[in-house]
Amino acid sequence: MSVTANAQVDDHAHDDHEHHHKQTFVTKYIFSQDHKMISKQYLILGVFVMGAIGIAMSLLFRMQLAWPGESFSVFEALLGKWAPEGVMDADVYLALVTIHGTIMVFFVLTQGLSGTFSNLLIPLQIGARDMASGFMNMLSFWMFFVSCVIMLSSLFLEAGPAAAGWTIYPPLSALPMAQPGSGMGMTLWLVAMAIFIASSLIGSLNYVVTVINLRTKGMSMTRLPLTIWAFFVTAIIGIISFPVLLSAALLLIMDRSFGTSFFLSDIFIQGEVLHYQGGSPVLYEHLFWFLGHPEVYIVILPAMGIVSEVMAVNARKPIFGYRAMIASILAIAFLSTIVWGHHMFISGMNPFLGSVFTFTTLLIAIPSAVKAFNWITTLWKGNLQLNPAMLFSIGMVSTFITGGLTGIVLGDSTLDINVHDTYFVIAHFHLVMGISALYGMFAGIYHWFPIMFEGKMMNKNLGYIHFWITAVGSYGIFFPMHFVGMAGVPRRYYENTAFPMFDELTDIQVLMTVFAIITASAQLIFVFNFVRSIFYGKVGPRNPWQATTLEWTTPQEHIHGNWPGAIPEVHRWAYDYSKVDENDEYIIPGQDFVPQTLPLQKDEEELQH
């Protein structure tokens, strides 16, 4: 692929622009078109605000599962009429599960993760002044903001927020009269998601165009850091699959408000036959999961890219199998669009079709395993710098493997029958997608914090405490959950007291809830460290991790356009760590890394990768 010179702005014009254009508070901090500021806006809103709300909801329903029917003053304080005398109402339990899932999957792990790091790193690592369209970038964030406001406003409705599970299957989502959570709360859910999808698509198009068109001189596609490959392919998957969810949401709105029957047929409510004929809820499942499975990779691929970068930097070794890593990202992207049926094995699908989806699902384990082996090989015999970012990267490999192994069970159409819609499924996807993506995000925040906040460093010791409590606590929650699922406990049940055979599992529910409370509390250490470091963090050197990539060549003080004067040229790939010449001497004496901006030396070969 040819290298595209970045001709965004003439450098002299850029310098003049710096002198003459003074930004106001509003244009700098609120309606900013600078990618660095927009990435911080995504981080604060998507990760910190929405993440805190999502985690708080999970603690509420975990307390209900551990101590069903118990009275808690916190329930009464937060849930009001939905917790009379402090006892949680059954309707609000399902609403909490629904909004928790929606917030964590879409708002935190999709836009929170991709919005933060794609915005921060794409221009800086490819050598661009900014995104292809600063206005579209700003528009994408503010549509995301509006979507968040609408979703959260549904919590204050008289009838409560949407309550049909985060997958919002019909008929609960298609009939406004089905239950309290099927009314206005569901309408607001659908409107919020439609705006969210528009925001995501605008952002994704911007990322793709920026990577293709604005790479600096010398930055060929095979010299890109793996972070950029991950963000680039993630954006492409989003562009392909999100419109399908938008169509499902629009058809649901039609069924709810305009009397159509896309997803409804032969519905009886209290003995009365409704007029809906000819629709199928299974059609909705196909539309939802055609996005839903690529969505898993939209969530995990950015984390994989971040982990690849952080691991190579902190192992002081080139990433093992660079081209194989790119190939596996591309293979995952393709295969993710042909595996959605494994979510629907018990929907009555033809057994032959089930076997096809089993085959494609097990096939996607191959590129995933390639990535896992390459990460482990990158660590092998490396000079490991075990800082918090590196620990979270290693933790991500651990949770990705342990969570992925249970996917082999769920991906098999026969084995899935026993554990479908049990806590086994919850444990699987929380480990492989939720915890793994959060670990990747934490690694990225610890690693690129100096880029975000003008050279300031986060406290390393608080980072270690945060990592170890989170790592032990996460397994403490989700490892026992597999056994609860294998025992047959169904997901989304408000309480299991009606089933005597589950009584002996109550202690495990209590154990998981205690771990959940401890792990959530540990995130307060991270928040304290983050906020304190913004104001009082020690300013480190310009390139504190001694990395090779372009973002560490920018001045610590943020300027519009990233680099004063000319944009640096690139002469080599992104992973020249511990590279030696024929005399076994470092290329740069006394320095175990070679920046991408350094031309190849006499008789030096670019590494075959």
TAZI-V646731 format. One record per backbone hydrogen bond with DSSP energy under -0.5 kcal/mol. CO is the residue of the C=O (numbers start at 0). NH is the residue of the N-H. E is the energy in kcal/mol with one decimal. If there is no record, write none. Layout:
BEGIN
<<CO/NH/E> <CO/NH/E>>
END
This chain:
BEGIN
<<2/4/-0.6> <4/6/-1.1> <9/13/-2.5> <10/14/-2.3> <11/15/-2.6> <12/16/-2.5> <13/17/-2.0> <14/18/-1.7> <15/19/-2.3> <16/20/-2.3> <19/21/-0.9> <20/22/-0.5> <23/27/-1.8> <24/28/-2.8> <24/29/-0.7> <25/29/-1.4> <25/30/-2.3> <29/31/-1.0> <33/37/-2.3> <34/38/-2.1> <35/39/-1.4> <36/40/-2.1> <37/41/-2.4> <38/42/-2.0> <39/43/-2.7> <40/44/-2.6> <41/45/-2.1> <41/46/-0.9> <42/46/-1.1> <42/47/-1.9> <43/48/-2.4> <44/49/-2.6> <47/51/-1.7> <48/52/-1.9> <49/53/-2.7> <50/54/-2.5> <51/55/-2.3> <52/56/-2.2> <53/57/-1.7> <54/58/-1.9> <55/59/-1.8> <56/60/-2.1> <57/61/-1.9> <58/62/-2.1> <59/63/-1.6> <60/64/-1.8> <61/65/-2.3> <62/66/-2.6> <66/69/-1.9> <71/74/-0.5> <71/75/-1.5> <72/76/-2.5> <73/77/-2.3> <74/78/-3.2> <75/79/-1.3> <78/81/-2.2> <79/82/-2.0> <81/88/-2.5> <82/85/-2.3> <83/86/-1.6> <85/71/-2.6> <85/87/-0.5> <88/92/-1.3> <89/93/-1.4> <90/94/-1.6> <91/95/-2.6> <92/96/-2.2> <93/97/-2.4> <94/98/-2.7> <95/99/-2.5> <96/100/-2.3> <97/101/-2.3> <98/102/-2.8> <99/103/-2.6> <100/104/-2.5> <101/105/-2.1> <101/106/-1.0> <102/107/-2.4> <103/108/-2.4> <105/109/-0.6> <105/110/-2.1> <106/111/-0.8> <107/112/-1.0> <109/113/-2.1> <109/114/-0.5> <110/114/-1.4> <111/115/-1.0> <112/116/-2.2> <113/117/-2.5> <113/118/-0.6> <114/118/-0.9> <115/119/-1.9> <116/120/-2.7> <117/121/-1.9> <119/123/-0.6> <120/124/-3.4> <121/125/-1.8> <122/126/-1.1> <122/127/-3.0> <125/215/-2.8> <132/136/-1.8> <133/137/-2.3> <134/138/-2.9> <135/139/-2.6> <136/140/-1.8> <137/141/-2.4> <138/142/-2.2> <139/143/-1.8> <140/144/-2.4> <141/145/-2.2> <142/146/-2.4> <143/147/-2.4> <144/148/-2.4> <145/149/-2.5> <146/150/-2.5> <147/151/-2.7> <148/152/-2.3> <149/153/-1.1> <151/154/-1.6> <152/155/-1.7> <153/156/-1.2> <156/159/-0.7> <163/168/-0.8> <164/167/-1.8> <168/172/-1.3> <170/174/-1.9> <173/175/-0.6> <174/177/-2.1> <178/181/-2.1> <179/182/-1.4> <180/162/-1.4> <182/185/-0.7> <182/186/-1.5> <183/187/-2.6> <184/161/-0.7> <184/188/-1.9> <185/189/-2.3> <186/190/-2.4> <187/191/-3.0> <188/192/-2.4> <189/193/-2.1> <190/194/-2.2> <191/195/-2.5> <192/196/-2.6> <193/197/-1.8> <194/198/-2.4> <195/199/-2.8> <196/200/-2.6> <197/201/-2.4> <198/202/-2.4> <199/203/-2.7> <200/204/-2.6> <201/205/-1.8> <202/206/-2.2> <203/207/-2.5> <204/208/-2.4> <205/209/-2.3> <206/210/-2.3> <207/211/-2.2> <208/212/-2.7> <209/213/-2.3> <215/218/-2.1> <216/569/-2.7> <217/219/-1.7> <219/222/-1.9> <220/223/-0.9> <224/227/-0.7> <224/228/-1.5> <225/229/-2.4> <226/230/-2.6> <227/231/-2.7> <228/232/-2.5> <229/233/-2.4> <230/234/-2.2> <231/235/-1.7> <232/236/-2.6> <233/237/-2.3> <234/238/-2.2> <235/239/-1.9> <236/240/-2.6> <237/241/-2.3> <240/243/-1.1> <240/244/-1.0> <241/245/-2.1> <242/246/-2.1> <243/247/-1.9> <244/248/-2.7> <245/249/-2.5> <246/250/-2.4> <247/251/-2.1> <248/252/-2.3> <249/253/-2.0> <250/254/-2.4> <251/255/-2.6> <252/256/-2.6> <253/257/-2.5> <253/259/-1.2> <261/279/-2.1> <263/278/-2.0> <266/273/-2.9> <268/271/-2.0> <271/268/-2.4> <275/265/-1.4> <279/282/-0.7> <279/283/-1.0> <280/284/-1.9> <281/285/-2.3> <282/286/-2.2> <283/287/-3.3> <284/288/-2.8> <285/289/-1.5> <286/290/-1.0> <287/290/-0.7> <287/291/-3.2> <288/292/-2.4> <290/294/-2.7> <291/295/-0.9> <292/295/-0.9> <292/296/-1.0> <293/297/-2.2> <294/298/-1.9> <295/299/-2.0> <296/300/-2.5> <297/301/-0.5> <298/302/-0.6> <299/303/-2.4> <300/304/-2.6> <301/305/-2.4> <302/306/-2.5> <303/307/-2.4> <304/308/-1.9> <305/309/-2.9> <306/310/-2.6> <307/311/-1.9> <308/312/-2.2> <309/313/-2.2> <310/314/-1.5> <311/315/-0.8> <311/316/-1.4> <313/384/-2.9> <314/382/-2.0> <318/321/-0.5> <320/324/-2.5> <321/325/-2.0> <322/326/-2.7> <323/327/-2.4> <324/328/-2.0> <325/329/-2.3> <326/330/-2.7> <327/331/-2.7> <328/332/-2.1> <329/333/-2.1> <330/334/-3.0> <331/335/-2.4> <333/336/-1.4> <334/337/-2.0> <335/338/-0.6> <338/341/-2.0> <339/342/-1.8> <340/343/-2.1> <343/346/-2.1> <343/348/-0.6> <349/353/-2.2> <350/354/-1.9> <351/355/-1.7> <352/356/-2.4> <353/357/-2.1> <354/358/-2.1> <355/359/-2.4> <356/360/-2.2> <357/361/-2.4> <358/362/-1.8> <359/363/-1.4> <361/364/-0.9> <362/365/-1.7> <362/366/-0.6> <363/367/-1.3> <364/368/-2.4> <365/369/-2.3> <366/370/-1.9> <367/371/-2.1> <368/372/-3.0> <369/373/-2.4> <370/374/-2.3> <371/375/-2.2> <372/376/-2.6> <373/377/-2.0> <374/378/-1.8> <375/379/-1.5> <378/381/-2.4> <381/383/-1.4> <383/385/-0.8> <384/386/-2.1> <386/390/-2.4> <387/391/-2.4> <388/392/-1.7> <389/393/-2.5> <390/394/-2.7> <391/395/-2.1> <392/396/-1.7> <393/397/-2.0> <394/398/-2.6> <395/399/-2.5> <396/400/-2.0> <397/401/-2.6> <398/402/-2.6> <399/403/-1.8> <400/404/-2.1> <401/405/-0.9> <402/406/-0.7> <403/406/-0.6> <403/407/-0.7> <404/407/-1.0> <404/408/-0.6> <405/409/-1.8> <406/410/-2.2> <408/411/-1.1> <410/412/-0.6> <411/415/-2.6> <413/416/-0.8> <414/417/-0.7> <414/418/-0.7> <415/419/-1.6> <418/421/-1.7> <418/424/-0.5> <420/490/-2.3> <421/424/-1.0> <421/425/-1.0> <422/426/-2.6> <423/427/-2.3> <424/428/-2.5> <425/429/-2.1> <426/430/-1.8> <427/431/-2.6> <428/432/-1.8> <428/433/-1.9> <429/434/-4.1> <430/435/-1.4> <432/436/-1.8> <433/437/-2.4> <434/438/-2.7> <435/439/-2.2> <436/440/-2.3> <437/441/-2.8> <438/442/-2.7> <439/443/-2.2> <440/444/-2.4> <441/445/-2.7> <442/446/-2.2> <443/447/-2.9> <444/448/-1.0> <447/450/-0.7> <447/451/-2.0> <448/452/-2.6> <449/454/-3.7> <450/453/-0.6> <452/455/-1.7> <454/539/-2.8> <458/462/-1.5> <459/463/-2.1> <460/464/-2.1> <461/465/-2.6> <462/466/-2.5> <463/467/-2.5> <464/468/-2.1> <465/469/-2.0> <466/470/-3.1> <467/471/-2.3> <468/472/-2.5> <469/473/-2.6> <470/474/-1.6> <471/475/-2.1> <472/476/-1.7> <473/477/-2.5> <474/478/-2.4> <474/479/-0.5> <476/480/-0.6> <477/481/-0.8> <478/481/-1.0> <478/482/-0.6> <479/482/-0.7> <479/483/-1.8> <480/484/-2.2> <481/485/-2.3> <482/486/-1.5> <483/488/-1.9> <484/487/-1.6> <488/422/-1.6> <489/492/-0.7> <495/498/-1.8> <497/499/-0.7> <498/501/-2.1> <499/502/-1.8> <501/504/-1.6> <502/505/-1.6> <504/508/-1.8> <505/509/-2.2> <506/510/-2.5> <507/511/-2.7> <508/512/-2.1> <509/513/-2.5> <510/514/-2.3> <511/515/-2.2> <512/516/-2.4> <513/517/-2.3> <514/518/-2.9> <515/519/-2.5> <516/520/-2.0> <517/521/-1.8> <518/522/-0.9> <519/522/-0.7> <519/523/-0.5> <520/523/-1.4> <520/524/-0.6> <521/524/-0.8> <521/525/-1.2> <522/526/-2.5> <523/527/-2.6> <524/528/-2.6> <525/529/-2.8> <526/530/-2.8> <527/531/-2.7> <528/532/-2.2> <529/533/-1.5> <530/534/-1.2> <531/535/-3.7> <532/536/-1.5> <537/456/-2.0> <537/539/-0.5> <540/543/-0.7> <542/545/-1.5> <547/595/-2.6> <548/551/-1.2> <549/552/-2.6> <550/553/-1.0> <558/561/-1.8> <560/562/-2.5> <561/554/-0.6> <574/576/-1.8> <575/593/-2.1> <578/586/-1.4> <580/583/-2.0> <584/580/-2.7> <586/588/-0.6> <587/590/-2.2> <590/587/-0.6> <591/577/-4.5> <592/594/-0.5> <594/597/-1.7> <595/570/-3.1> <595/571/-0.7> <600/603/-2.2> <606/608/-0.7> <608/322/-2.1>>
END
